[in-house]
Amino acid sequence: MARADAAAQTPPVARERSRTRSTAEDVLLTAIFCLVAFGAVMVYSASSASSVVEGSGSGSSYLIKYVIFAAIGFLLLNVAIRFPLARIVRLTGPLLAVALVLLVAVKIPGIGVSVNGARRWIGSGEFRFQPSELAKLSLVLYTAKFLADNPRGFKRSAELMPLALIVGAAMVLVATQPDLGTALVVAATCGAMLVASGLPMRWLLSYAGAGATVALLFSLSAPYRRARLTSFIDPWNDAASTGFQAVQGQIAIGSGGLFGRGLGQSVQKIFYLPEAHTDFILAIIGEELGIIGLLALLVLYSLVAWAGLQIARSASGRYAKLLAAGLTSLILCQALLNLFAVLGIAPLTGVPLPFLSYGSTSLLTLLIAVGLLLNIARGGSLRERSAADEPNTRRSEDDYADDLSDRSRRDRRPRSASARGRRRAAH
């Protein structure tokens, strides 16, 4: 009875927002569980035969490791759901600093681990950590905070220079590992957050043009990057060398047809397609499950997109809205870049497919991002001060916590009889 009375007293707009967030939360959780379960099946299918043939482990070794990291990821997801946003804001600066230090440390011989010519990992064996994944998440948190600290917008493009310097420095450190794919994901995600913040389109186009020019010059600065760029234009021209991986991926998808060869029946994954369980798992899905399997995967990502955007739309406060938009963009930009690369629409960048490709750090980071999205969906918010209260100044990190504590004290304070009387008289 008390719940019914409370629901009746809730404003219609608030009830509608609550229903929207609840529906989006259910859709997001369902889609993520389906993607992770689908990922476990496809990682096993893509890795089992090649592991046995190459003698690098039992057929289920990658599956076991994937399931272990997924379990750890869901534990971190639950922690992220319950973590107060005010504390996340306070930790954003230290987290970003740690990520940048690790991006520098990974280049030091003896600390960073080199695999296939790329120095991207810290650690050894199965306990390797990829700092660029932490950098992606921390940059989303920092961008959301930076933009939320300026609720009145930006008068001049120079006011964005602190954000541009931080994001640009992180992208340079990531791209020189080399890992141009992750740098492009960061750029696209931050660009989407700038769009969500209402930044003037002419500023966005100027930043995008400058970034595209730098990316092109960087791609042309090394022979192997030039070869990868030219092979993207016509991979079949050098199908036995620089275009080999792209060609084999397209053959895998093309041979799957409408319904595919059948689960576990891929031919390309054994002798032809390298890294089939990581960067090119989408090609194995196309070969074994056909166009129907690819469409089902796109539906799951579309549900993630819908749920994330609904959470951002109904979130309370500018920071929560921008953070939800950024986390959703992070997942979608990475998925689209992998999809385009495997289909031959974009150059190969080595970006894993979210929740499906084998990769411990990527899976953990993305599940934490989902936990933060669910945190916002369940009402996590930061109350904003009005511009009149604090003109032409930015709020410090501690102000977010002060806002929440002040609000909680006001909510606990008993109302006086005169205040209740005035409220009844107004009615």
N, C-alpha and C positions, 0 to 999 in steps of 0.2 A: 504494500500500500504506500509506504513511504517512497519507494522507488518510482511508483507511478506518479505520485504528487511531484516529485523532483523532475521527472521527465516532462510533466505538463507545464512546469514553471520554466523549463529551458526554452530560450528563444528558438523560433523555427530555423533560423539561419545556422545556429549552433548545432541543432539536432541534425540538420542536413550535412553539415561538415563532419559530424561524428560518424554518421552512416557512411559517408564517402570514404573516410579514412579506414573504417572497419572493413568495408568491402575491398578497398585497395590492399589492405594488409593481408587479407585472406588470399587474394589473387596472387600477390607477390610471393607469399610463402609457398603456395601450391606450385607456382612456376619454378621457383628455386629448387624445391624438393625434386620436381620432375627433371630439371636440368642436371642436378647432381647425380640422380639415379641413372639417367641416360648417359651421363659422362662415365660412370663406373662401368656400365655395359660396354661402351664403345672403347674405353681405354683397354679393357681386357681383350676385346675383339681385335683392336689394332696392334696390340703388343705381344699377345700370347705366342703366335706362330713365329714371329721374328726372334723373340727371346730364346725359344727352344732351338731354332735353326742356328743362331749365332752363338749359342752356348753361354749367353750372358745372364742366365737365370731361369727359374721355372716359368711356366706359362702364366702363372698367376701373380708373379712378383710385383708388377706394376699395379695390378688391381689392388693387392693388399696395401701397398703404400698409398694409393689414391684414397682408399677407404679410411685409412688411419688419419691422413691429413684432412679429409672431409669431416671426420668426427671432431678433430681438434678445431676445425673451422667453425663448426656449429656451436661448440662451446664458446668460442670467441664471439660468435654472433649473439649468443644469449647475454654475454657480458656487455656487449655494445648496446643492446636493447635497454639495459638497466642503468647505463652510465649517464649521469646528468649532463645535459648539453653545456651548462655553465662551466663544468669542470673540463669538458672537451675544449672549450674556447681557451681556457687557461693553459692547457697542455699543447695547444697548436704550435706556439712558438718553439718550445723545447723539442717537440716532435719533428718539426721542420729542420731545426738545427742538427739533430741527430741524423736525419736522412741525408742532409748535405755533407756532413762529415763522413758518413759511410760511402757516399758516392765518390768522394775524394780518396778514401782509404782503399776502395776496391781496385784502384789503379796501381797500388803499391805492390810490387812483387813480394811474395811471401804472405800477403794478406788476401789479396784478390786471387780468385781461382780462374784460370783461363780454360775455356772449353770451345773447341772448334774455332780458335782464333779470336774469341770474344772474352774479355775479362769482365764478367758481370756478377760473379758470385763471391760470397765470403763463407768460409766453413769448409767441411770436407765430407766426402761420402754422401749419404742421404740427408745429412744435416747442413745442407747448403742454403744460404739465405741470399735473396736478390734485393739489394738496396733500392733499385729503381722502383720496385713495387711499393715499398714504404714511401718513397718520394711521391708517387702518384697520389696516394691517399692523403698525405700531409699537404700537398699542394692544393688539393680540392678544399681541405679544411681552411687553409690559409686564404685562398681566394674568396671563399664564402665570408670569412671574417672581415677581410679587407673591404669587400663591397658592402657588407652590412654596416660597417663603421661609417659609411658615407650615405646615409639614407636620403639626403637631398640631391644626390647625384654629383657628377663632376662637371665643373665649369670649363676646364681646359684639359686637353689630352695629357699634358705634362703631369697632372695629378695622378695618373696611372703609372708613372715611372717606377715607384717602389715595387709595385706588383710585377711590372714588366721585367725589372732587373732580377727579382727573385726567381720568377718562372723561367726567364731566359737562361740564367746561370744553371739552374737544375737541368734544363733541356740540353745545354751544351755538355754538361758532365755525363748525361745519359747517352747522348748521341755519339760521344767519343769513346764509348766502351768497346766496340760500337753497338748501339741499340737504337737505330733511327726510328723503329716502329713505336717503341714506348714514348720517345720524344714527340712523335706525331699524335699519339693518343693524348698526351698531356696538353699539347697545343689545342687540339680539337675540343677537349673537355673544358679548358679554361675559356676558350672562345664561346662555347655554349653558355657558360655561366655569365659571361659579359653580355650576351644577348638577353639572357633572362633578367639581368639587372637593369635593362633599358638603356644601355650605352648607345649613343648615336651611331647610325650605320656607317657614316663616313669614317669615323674613327676605327671601327672594326675592319673596314675594307683596307685602310692604310696599314694597320697592324698585320692583317692577313697577307697583304702584298709584300711587306717587308719580311715576314716569316717565310713565305714561299720562295722568295729570292735567296734567303740564307740557306734554306733546305736544298734548293737546286745547286747552289755553289758547293755545299757540303757533299752532295751526291756526286759531283763531278771532280772532287778533290782527290779521290783515290781510284786506282785502276779497277779494283774489284767492285766498287760502287758504280762506276761508269758501266762496267759490264752487266751488272744487275739491271741498271736502268735501260740499256739497249736491249737486253734480253726480254724485258717486259714489253717493249714495243713489238717485237717479233720473236717470241720464245722458240718457235719452230725452226727458225733460221740456224740456231745452234742448240738443237735438242739434246745433243750428247754431252754438252758442257754447261754453260751458264744458264741455259734454258731448260735443263734436265728436270729439275724439281717442278717447275711450273707446268711443263708438258705432261709429266706423269700424273700430276694432280688433275689436269683437265681430262686425261684419258680415263682416270678412275671415275670421275663424275659422269663422263659421257657413256662409259660402259655399263653404268647402273641402270640406265633407262628410267622407266616410270616407277617400277616397283623394286628394282635392285636385284642383285645376285642372291641375296639372302644373308641373314646375319651370320658373320663369321666366314663368309665365302669370298672375301676380297682376295684378288690376286696381286694387286699393286703393293699391298702392305708388306709382302714377304721379301720380294727381291728388287722392287723398282722404286718405291717411294720412301725416301729417307725421312726420319722423324715423323712417321705416320701417326704415332700416338700423342704428338705434341702439336706442332704448328699446322699439320695437314690432316688432322682428324676429321675435318669437314669433308675432305675428299673421300675418306673411307666411309663416312655416313652416306654420301651420295652413291658410292659404288655398291654398298651392301643393302641399303634401304631405298635407294632411288630418289626420284623427285618427291615422292610422298614423304619420305623421311626428312628431306631438307625442308619441305613446307611445314611439317610438324615442328621442326626446330625453330623456324621463323615465327610460328605462332607463339611458341613459348617466350621468345625474346620480345615479341610484340606485347604479350601480357606483362612482362617486366616493365616495358616502356610505358604502357598505359597506367600500371599501378604506381610507378615512380612519379609520373607527371601528375597523377591525381593526388598523391601525397604532397607533392610540392605545391599544388594549387590550393589545397585545403589546410596547409600548415599555418601555424600561428606565429607570426613574426617574420621579418625580412630575412634574418639569418637562417632560420629553419627552412624557409622556401628556397633560398639560394643553395643551401647545403643539399637538400633533397634533389634539386635540379642538377647539381654537380655530380652527385653520386650516381644518379640515373644515367647521365651523359657519359660518365666514366665506363660503365658497363656496356652501353650501346656503341660508343665510339670504338672500343676495343673489338666488339663483335663485328661491327661493320668493316673495320680495317682487315680483319682476318678473312671475312667473307669475300671482300673485293680482291684480296691477294690470291686466294685459292681459285677464284673464278677467272683470274687474269685481268681484272678491271684496274688493279693497282699493283705496283711493284711488290715483290716479296719483302717482307719486313721482319719476319720472325715473331709476330705477335700471337700469343696463344688465344684460342677460342674460349671465352669466359665460361667457367664451370664444367667444360667438357675436356679441354686439353689437359694432359698430364703436366703438372707443374705445381709444386707445393706452395711456394710463396705467392704465386698468382691466385691460387684457390683460397688461401687463408685471407689475403687482402680483400678479395671480392666478397667473401662471406662477412667480413667485418663491415664492409660498405653496406651490405644488405641489412646487417644488424642496426646500423645507424639510421637507415631508411625506416626500419620498423620502429625505432625509437621515436622518430618524428611522427610516424603514423599513429603511435599510441599517446600522442599529446605532448611530446617533448618540445619545448619552445623556449624562447627568450623574449621577455617583454622589452620593447624598444622605448627609449625616451623620445619625447617629441623634439622637433628641431628648435622650438621656442625655448625649451629648457636648457639647451646646450648648443647655441648657435656657433657655426663655423669651427667646431672642435670635434675631435674623434673620441669615442668612448674607449677607455682602457679595458683590458681583459677583466680586471677586478670589478668594473662597473656592472658587468653581466651578472656576476654572482650577487652583488649588492642589490640589483633590481629584483632578483628572485627572493632574497632573504627579506627585503622590505615588503614585498608583496605578501609573503607568507605570514609576516607579523601582522599586517593589516587584516588578513583573512581571519587570524585567530583572535583579534581584538573584539571584545563584546561591544555591541552597539548600545548606545544610551537610549533611555526611554524617550527622550525628546526627539532623537533622530528617528526612532520608529514611529513616533506620533506624526512628525512632519511627513514621513513617507506615506502614512495612511491618509493624511489630509490631502496630499497631492493626488491620491487616487480618488 
